[in-house]
Amino acid sequence: MRRSASARAAWLPVFTLTGEGGFQSVYSSQWFKAPSRLWSVGPSATVPLLDFGARSAVNQQARASYDEAVANYRKTTLTAYQEVRSRQPGGSASPRRRGDRQ
């Protein structure tokens, strides 16, 4: 299910906030004086516009992988249940009603 959630998240925009700071001067003695200080802070957002079906394919692949895992789990549990039931005294692989046992 985790892959499916990350595939769905690919459809959402990404927001970031970055910041930079530094000093600009030819001489090192001027680095810590006010005129040579630089800084900037800014947000950005990216939204995928054209991917020609790539995100949709990843989403479908994640869903198919999840469905396969669920089917394998069900098959394993049903097989285990049938094995346990067939090994019980008086049990069989096919279920019987109470009235049929005589």
Buried (B, 14 or more C-beta within 10 A) or exposed (E): EEBBEEBBEBEEEEEEEEEEEEEEEEEEEEEEEEEBEEEEEEEEEEEEEEEEEEBEEBBEEBBEBBEEEEEEEEEEEEEEEBEEEEEEEEEEEEEEEEEEEE
